[in-house]
Amino acid sequence: MKNIYLTTVTLLLLLFSTTNTYSQLLPADDLRDYELGCNSNNYTVFEAFLADENGVELAPCMAGVPVNAWLWVKYESNANSTVSAFTVFADLVTNYQDGSPSTSTFYQECVDVLSSSNSGVNQVRITPLLDPITWNCGDEFILSNTTLGWVTAGGIDCNNVIITDFNKAQCDNVGDILVNAPLVANFIYDVDCSSDFTIDFTSTTTGGLVSNTIDDLITNPYIYTWDWGHLDPNSTTGPTVPMPSDAIFSHTFPSAGTYFVTLTVRDTDTPFAENTTIPIEVIVYPPLSITETHINLTCGGGNDGSIDITITGGSGVYTYDWDNDGLEDPDDDPQDLNNLPASVYTVIVTDANGCTAQKTIVITSGDTTPPTASNPNGINVQCIGEIPDPNILVVTDANDDSGVTPIVEWVSDSSNGLTCPETITRTYSVTDGCNNQILVTQTITINDDTDPTASNPQPINVQCIGDVPVQNISVVTDPADNCPINP
């Protein structure tokens, strides 16, 4: 615990109980609202500090442990008379040792009587004996924008003072006042997601010599020595040069694992105070990584694709955000995706430390390639009745890149409408398992180029030309043709 020697300022009289016993001041009365231009300097505060009920400064303690404490001040006075109804108006700021956000509340406390102290420095307990402060070791108290008021008129004390009893000559605007406390080394840490096995450590050390005067905080009050808890040439850091109370250190550990880190801090006073944390467990996680297997679409235009991702590293507690349904907050997508159409899919995985990993997967559209086959050999016939029935076996080389033999089916026969020759186009379809299809054709030519047959009719003998009979085709009694149609 260090004394803080202060320049001349109005007496800091702080009472950390939030109840003004018997005071007639209203809870919301704030002298600062009256803008009196307070400038009295009847008192000089040399130190405001936490101590036990007898004024013995508190011993070093473990961060976060609750301790009963009383507020004491050391002051001098150039006034010859006792003042009464001494009241503090301020914003009480608490900076928490565990890194939680600071809080600020309006603070008003009336201290009944303060005797003059022309004989030198005097020490006085401000907190009531039966109402100690519960101070969590390492928390920092600041009275911000502090104004002090008092009265010298007789008959006025904390039992009956009202806000209008204070005047410009009996008040002072002190400013920000840091309450002195024991040096407590402490730190918080976060994973550095940009670097493997790297942790960022932030000092939350408080107390010790941190101020030369009220409103004059020391820029670099502490010297740090770190023991990172591993056997390695880089297993320690420090002692450093004097650095700020919220100094940040980054350390890269040799591998993932559990380490016990200790921090030793000493202030820059002479002689210095020193405090060391207990070994604090720090878990270093492996880097966050995504691997994947996926199944493309079986057939073009389908939606039977799927993605299966596996996460390693990080904190082991993950959330997933796939871009196929838009980025979300909070992320609540499943780990794996099914029934997917062809597309590009990107997933962002976040662990409990806020570290992220990203992976992009392409689901292709599947089989869009048609099978192959050659046109069957053409057929030449003399007669239409000689045209064979459709036969899928004439397509002899049907093939598909899937390795599965495609299906061949007859589609149609189509004539060109001519004769001698007439052409029939016979069409077959060749279809694979994804309904990719081609058509092959077989040409059938009908060309009767064989003459019909018949015998010459029997000769006729007549006497006169008038006896010649008229033409009669029936005398050709044996006409015949190779095609089954009478000539």
SVG drawing of the C-alpha trace seen along z (x, -y; Angstrom):
<svg xmlns="http://www.w3.org/2000/svg" viewBox="-66 -33 82 103">
<polyline fill="none" stroke="black" stroke-width="0.4" points="0.0,0.0 1.5,-3.3 0.9,-6.9 -0.1,-9.3 1.2,-12.8 -1.2,-15.3 -1.1,-19.0 -3.4,-21.4 -7.0,-20.4 -10.1,-20.5 -10.5,-17.8 -11.7,-14.5 -14.2,-13.2 -15.7,-10.1 -18.3,-7.9 -18.9,-4.8 -22.2,-4.0 -24.9,-5.1 -27.2,-6.1 -27.0,-9.6 -28.1,-8.9 -30.6,-11.6 -29.6,-14.0 -32.3,-16.3 -30.6,-16.4 -32.9,-14.7 -31.3,-11.6 -31.2,-13.4 -29.8,-16.8 -26.5,-17.5 -24.6,-20.6 -22.8,-20.4 -26.1,-21.3 -26.0,-24.8 -22.7,-25.8 -21.6,-27.9 -18.0,-28.2 -16.7,-26.6 -13.1,-27.6 -12.4,-27.4 -9.1,-25.8 -9.5,-25.5 -8.3,-21.9 -5.5,-19.9 -5.9,-16.2 -2.7,-14.2 -4.1,-10.8 -7.4,-8.9 -7.1,-5.2 -8.8,-2.0 -7.8,-0.6 -9.1,1.4 -11.2,-0.1 -8.0,-1.3 -6.5,-3.1 -4.0,-0.3 -3.6,-0.1 -4.9,3.1 -2.5,5.9 -2.2,7.4 -5.0,9.8 -6.2,12.2 -8.1,10.6 -11.9,10.9 -11.9,11.8 -14.3,9.6 -12.7,7.6 -14.3,5.3 -12.7,1.9 -13.0,-1.6 -12.2,-4.8 -9.6,-7.1 -8.1,-10.4 -5.0,-12.3 -5.4,-16.1 -4.2,-19.5 -6.3,-22.6 -5.6,-26.3 -9.0,-27.0 -9.3,-27.9 -12.8,-26.7 -14.7,-23.4 -16.9,-22.9 -20.1,-20.8 -22.3,-19.0 -19.3,-18.2 -20.8,-16.6 -19.4,-14.8 -21.2,-15.0 -19.7,-12.8 -20.2,-10.0 -18.9,-6.8 -17.1,-4.8 -16.2,-1.2 -13.6,0.4 -13.9,4.2 -10.8,6.3 -12.3,9.1 -12.6,6.8 -16.4,6.4 -17.7,3.1 -17.3,0.2 -20.3,-1.1 -21.2,-4.7 -23.7,-5.8 -24.5,-9.2 -22.9,-9.5 -23.9,-11.9 -22.6,-11.5 -22.7,-13.9 -20.0,-13.7 -21.1,-15.5 -18.2,-17.4 -14.6,-18.0 -12.3,-19.7 -9.6,-22.1 -6.1,-20.7 -3.6,-23.5 -1.1,-21.2 -0.2,-19.2 -1.4,-16.2 -4.4,-14.5 -5.9,-11.1 -9.6,-10.5 -11.9,-7.6 -14.8,-8.6 -16.7,-5.4 -18.9,-4.7 -17.4,-2.1 -20.4,0.2 -20.9,-0.2 -17.7,1.0 -17.3,1.1 -17.4,4.5 -14.5,4.1 -13.7,6.9 -10.0,7.0 -8.7,5.4 -11.7,3.3 -10.9,-0.3 -12.9,-3.2 -12.9,-6.6 -15.1,-9.6 -15.5,-11.4 -16.2,-15.1 -16.2,-15.5 -17.5,-18.6 -17.3,-19.1 -19.6,-21.4 -19.7,-22.4 -21.2,-25.0 -19.7,-27.1 -23.0,-28.5 -24.0,-27.2 -26.9,-24.9 -26.5,-23.2 -25.4,-19.6 -26.2,-16.4 -29.5,-16.2 -30.9,-19.3 -28.7,-20.7 -30.4,-21.4 -28.8,-22.0 -29.2,-25.8 -27.1,-26.0 -23.9,-25.6 -22.4,-28.7 -19.5,-29.6 -17.1,-30.3 -17.9,-27.0 -17.4,-24.4 -14.8,-23.2 -14.7,-21.4 -12.1,-18.7 -12.4,-16.7 -11.6,-13.0 -10.3,-11.3 -8.8,-7.8 -9.1,-6.0 -5.7,-4.4 -5.8,-0.6 -3.3,2.3 -1.4,3.4 -3.3,6.3 -1.9,8.0 -4.4,9.4 -5.1,10.0 -7.7,11.2 -7.0,12.9 -8.5,13.6 -7.6,15.9 -5.8,14.2 -7.7,15.8 -5.2,14.4 -2.3,16.6 -2.0,20.2 -1.5,20.8 -1.4,17.1 -3.2,15.5 -3.6,11.8 -3.2,10.9 -4.5,7.6 -3.4,6.3 -6.3,5.4 -3.8,4.6 -4.9,1.9 -3.6,0.2 -0.1,-0.7 1.4,-3.9 -0.8,-5.0 -1.1,-8.7 1.1,-11.6 -1.8,-14.0 -5.5,-13.9 -6.3,-14.2 -2.6,-13.3 -2.5,-9.6 0.9,-8.1 1.0,-7.1 3.2,-4.0 2.8,-2.9 3.8,0.8 6.6,3.1 5.5,6.6 7.1,10.0 5.2,13.0 5.8,16.7 4.0,18.4 3.9,21.8 5.9,23.8 9.5,25.0 10.9,23.0 13.4,20.3 10.4,17.9 8.8,19.2 9.1,15.7 8.7,12.1 10.1,9.2 10.7,7.4 9.5,4.8 10.0,1.1 7.2,-0.8 4.0,-0.3 0.3,-1.3 -2.1,0.4 -4.0,1.9 -0.9,3.0 -1.5,5.7 0.9,8.6 0.7,11.3 2.3,14.7 2.6,17.6 2.6,20.9 4.5,23.9 1.4,26.0 -2.2,26.5 -2.7,27.4 -3.4,26.2 -0.9,23.7 -0.8,22.0 0.3,18.4 1.4,16.1 2.0,12.3 4.1,10.4 3.6,6.6 5.5,4.0 4.8,0.3 7.2,-2.5 7.4,-3.9 10.5,-3.8 10.5,-1.4 8.3,0.5 5.3,2.7 5.0,6.1 2.2,8.5 1.9,11.9 -1.2,13.6 -1.9,17.2 -1.2,19.5 -4.2,18.9 -5.3,21.7 -5.1,20.7 -6.3,23.1 -4.7,22.9 -6.8,24.4 -5.6,25.9 -6.4,23.8 -10.0,23.9 -10.1,26.0 -12.8,27.4 -12.6,30.5 -15.5,31.7 -16.8,34.5 -19.7,33.9 -21.8,35.8 -22.6,34.1 -26.0,34.4 -26.7,37.8 -28.4,36.1 -28.5,32.6 -31.3,30.5 -31.7,32.7 -31.4,31.8 -29.8,34.9 -26.5,33.3 -25.1,33.2 -22.2,31.7 -20.7,33.3 -18.2,31.0 -15.9,32.0 -14.6,29.4 -11.3,29.7 -9.6,27.3 -11.1,24.2 -13.0,24.3 -15.1,27.4 -18.4,25.5 -19.4,24.3 -22.1,22.4 -22.6,22.7 -23.7,20.1 -24.3,21.3 -24.8,18.7 -27.5,20.5 -30.2,19.0 -28.4,15.7 -26.1,14.7 -27.8,14.8 -27.3,13.5 -27.4,15.6 -26.0,18.4 -28.4,21.3 -27.8,23.4 -27.1,27.2 -23.6,28.5 -24.3,30.5 -26.6,29.9 -28.7,32.4 -31.1,32.3 -29.0,29.7 -29.3,28.4 -26.1,27.6 -24.5,24.4 -21.6,23.0 -22.0,23.2 -19.9,21.3 -20.0,22.0 -18.6,19.9 -17.9,21.8 -17.5,19.8 -16.3,21.2 -16.9,20.0 -13.9,17.7 -15.3,15.9 -12.7,17.4 -13.9,18.3 -13.0,20.6 -14.6,20.5 -15.0,23.2 -16.5,23.0 -17.8,26.2 -19.0,26.6 -21.9,29.1 -21.9,29.9 -25.0,30.6 -24.4,34.3 -24.8,36.3 -25.8,34.0 -23.9,36.0 -26.1,38.0 -25.2,41.6 -23.6,42.6 -24.7,44.9 -24.2,45.3 -27.0,45.3 -27.9,48.9 -27.0,50.2 -29.5,49.4 -31.9,52.0 -32.8,52.4 -35.9,54.4 -37.9,55.0 -41.3,54.9 -43.0,53.1 -43.9,56.5 -40.3,57.3 -39.7,54.5 -38.7,56.2 -40.4,55.3 -38.5,52.8 -35.7,54.5 -33.7,52.6 -30.9,55.1 -29.9,53.4 -28.4,50.6 -25.3,52.5 -23.0,50.0 -25.1,48.0 -22.9,46.7 -23.0,44.2 -20.3,42.6 -22.0,43.8 -21.0,47.3 -24.6,48.5 -25.9,49.6 -28.6,47.2 -32.1,48.2 -32.9,48.5 -36.5,48.1 -38.2,47.9 -39.8,44.5 -41.3,44.4 -41.2,45.3 -41.7,42.4 -42.1,42.6 -41.0,40.0 -44.2,40.6 -42.5,41.6 -42.5,44.9 -39.9,46.8 -37.9,46.0 -39.7,45.2 -37.6,44.4 -38.7,45.3 -36.8,43.6 -36.9,45.8 -36.0,44.0 -34.7,45.5 -34.1,43.6 -31.1,44.2 -31.7,43.0 -29.4,43.1 -30.4,43.2 -30.6,39.4 -32.9,39.2 -30.2,37.8 -31.1,39.0 -30.1,39.3 -31.9,40.5 -30.4,42.8 -32.0,43.7 -32.0,46.6 -32.8,46.0 -35.0,48.6 -35.2,48.3 -38.0,50.0 -37.1,50.3 -38.8,52.9 -36.5,53.2 -37.7,56.7 -40.0,56.9 -43.2,58.8 -43.7,62.0 -46.5,63.2 -46.9,65.6 -47.9,64.6 -51.6,65.2 -52.6,67.9 -52.6,66.7 -56.0,66.1 -56.7,66.9 -59.5,65.0 -60.6,64.9 -61.4,61.2 -60.1,58.2 -63.5,57.5 -63.3,60.8 -60.4,59.4 -61.8,59.3 -61.5,56.2 -58.6,56.0 -59.2,58.2 -56.6,58.2 -58.0,61.4 -56.2,63.3 -53.1,62.7 -53.8,65.4 -50.6,65.8 -49.3,62.3 -47.1,62.5 -44.8,60.1 -42.2,60.6 -44.1,58.3 -47.5,59.5 -49.6,57.1 -51.2,58.1 -49.5,56.4"/>
</svg>
